[in-house]
Amino acid sequence: MSEIEIAKAPPDELFQLETDTWTEPYWNGCKDHILKLPKCGDCQHYVELGASHCRHCLSQNIEWVEHSGKGKVYSFTIVRFPVIPSLQGSVPYVPAVIELEGVDGLRLISNVIDTPLSDIDVGSEVCVHWHDRNDGVSLPRFKLIKP
Amino acid sequence: MKIAKQAAVVGIGSTPYYRRGESHPQTFNEMICKAVIAATEDAGLSIKDIDGFSYYSSGTDTPLLMESLGIPEVRYSSMVTSGGGGSVGAVQNAAMAIATGAANVVVVPFCMQQPMGKRYGSIMSQIDPTPDKAFFMAGGLVGPGHFFAMLAKRHMHQYGTRREAFCEVAISTRENAITRPQARFRTPLTKEEYFAGPMIADPLCRYDFCLENDIAGALILTSAERAKDLKQRPAYVLNGEQGGRREWGRAIAWMNMPDEYFASAGYASIAEHLYGDAGITAADVDVALLYDHFSPMVVMQLEDFGFCKRGEGGAFVEDGNIRFKGGSIPVNPHGGNLSEAYAVGITHMMEAVEQIRGTAINQVKDAEIALVTGGPASLPISGLLLSR
């Protein structure tokens, strides 16, 4: 293929945000373009997004710590076929599992965007890029850090 | 689970295998009733003998079935939580109910019927938004294939697995379907066709995806003692296991599995218990009915269940080991979810019973032990051993 294909992004209409006590701080951080991750204030382990307790010590003292937004692609896929009509204009896009720098046991499921598809691989270094939707929701997406 | 050979599958039955959405105007419960009636006839039992129901993946309403079928009393009704991962756990539950005397004749019914105009393949776009799902919905993960593609990609990265392995799963499964009258796809699939197939979610192309069908199926279980006097050769429940490790957890809906779990089907602990309690190893399994919603997950289950070493599943498959003809462990001789039909596990269970009876269309010679698995998915996942 001679033409360079660039990773697009899924359409905004695809999902509506619902939050609860244990996920709201994360999404509030996103609004401010700050990646905030849940960490146990007692034993200092990262906590899974949405968990009400730290599974290591059962503490509910969950603190939201700021992260640089730098990480690596742990795995990814290139979605090429629009399984529903609303995806028609959005393919190809790249769902990816992002392993964040210094964070153990908590990965983000996001998208790698605005990047030639052939440049994306497992292990690629990425940095957060914020996408502001019209409804006030902001999403962390990732772009490749060029060496 | 220590109830070896105390219960047996004595009857199986199903509706025809329809293309997705084409079973209407039959209703969901009507389809189930037809499968249950067929299974009791196959067993040589009366429908009124049924006093237990064991479900998975949302099941259905017990009293509705009792109304239509005239079942006088129910003494056991349970369901395995989550989806297709727990499918064969419903057979384990039925066997436990019988072994403990909670019920005498338990049916495991399942129906998959697509609503008009909706597809299972885009199921995540149809579900109501919840706080936990926001984390994957935001990434545009709309169909199950999008999730499993990332497990496959990681397996390729970690172990050097090639698309040729996924291709071999698709081709060998298709070859098995050709001789099956009810199979949806009965024309041979070539390597050229596979690689020319459109990429859906890299590395998964069209032929790595299972079908979508409308099917109801049912298994009838009773005690080993009673099974002896019935119409069919009993397929004894040698062992069953449902659950899994926290490290696997919500699996694809969560993606936090540690390295050794991420590029797997999550079944290592299930295999350990399943074989261990039964006192067997992978070498004792004669035929494997592995849930094949996506071809790479067959490769990973082969590793989890010890048919080859971790990371060697690709080469194992490429060497022809899962072929019905000449393979060291024939996998899905009925054509699986990839080529025969997809109904969340029930077709694999019915094939396992036929293999043990010795009446399968693609019969593995002298098959004494069959392994059946539920889907690699959120916990609980499940495994089952049936034996002569």
Interface residues (C-beta under 8 A of the other chain):
Chain A: A9 P10 L14 F15 Q16 L17 E18 T19 D20 W22 T23 W27 E48 L49 G50 R55 Y74 S75 F76 T77 I78 V79 R80 F81 V83 I84 S86 L87 S90 Y93 P95 A96 V97 G105 L106 R107 L108 I109 S110 N111 V122 G123 L139
Chain B: R119 G121 S122 S125 P129 T130 P131 D132 K133 A134 F135 F136 M137 A138 G139 G140 L141 V142 G143 G145 H146 A149 M150 L151 K153 R154 H157 P198 M199 I200 A201 D202 P203 L204 R246 W254 M255 N256 F262
